Amino acid sequence: MTIFCSWSGGKESSLALNRVLQKNYQIDYLLTMLPSKESSVGHGLPSKFYRMQAESIDIEMISERTNWENYEENMSNLIRKINPKSGVFGDVYLDDHKDWVETKSEELSFKPLEPLWNENPEALFEEYLNNGFRGIIIKLNPEKISPDWLGKPLNQNFLDYLKEKNICPIGENGEYHTATLDGPMFESEIEVKLGNKKEYGDNLIIELEDFEIRS
């Protein structure tokens, strides 16, 4: 039975994957949508970084480049290639996201798995920290969150900042995004060297100058 995990490389997809692995699901693919040229799809991470995550987790990555206009069509075509029985998603409380997943799963005949749905966002943030995940902030909305946080680790200080600003602890509305560098399902930690901050659509990202799997 083929099962994929919709993989952004960040905190929610990491938590969702970890939960289903703990229930002894066999995940066959990490499915990642990459930005086409001049597009701001995703977290602004290079494809090589996603492949390094997949290597450390020891699950095959499949991907497709796309812009926002063709996102749904390109993702559907990628899913059709593997003809899955189930797909894992990291939605938490946005009904329109979950509705999209359910519509897509019905169209493509696979069962959606939503292990984080209706969970408390602050508890999920703390679960990420308490389960040994290590992540950094790689994309944010500068109108919501100070750009000074780009490249900084996910930790209690950042959670306190979000609570003070009355921002969703996991940024479910797109306030910020992350890259997971280590965690319980990683065989080895990924080390990164941070580069410049730059605009990415309406957001800011921090570029990764270099990264490697710690030997």
Buried (B, 14 or more C-beta within 10 A) or exposed (E): EBBBBBBBBBBBBBBBBBBBBEEEBEBBBBBBBBBBEEBBBBBBBEEEBBBBBBBBBEBBBBBBBBBEEBBBEBBEEBBEEBEBEBBBBBBBBEEEBBEBBEEBBEEBEBEBBBBBBEBEBBEBBBBBBEBEBBBBBBBBBBEBBEBEBBBBBBEEEBBEBBEEEEBBBBBBEBBBBBBBBBBEBBEBBBEBEBEEBEEBBEBBBBBBEEBEBEE
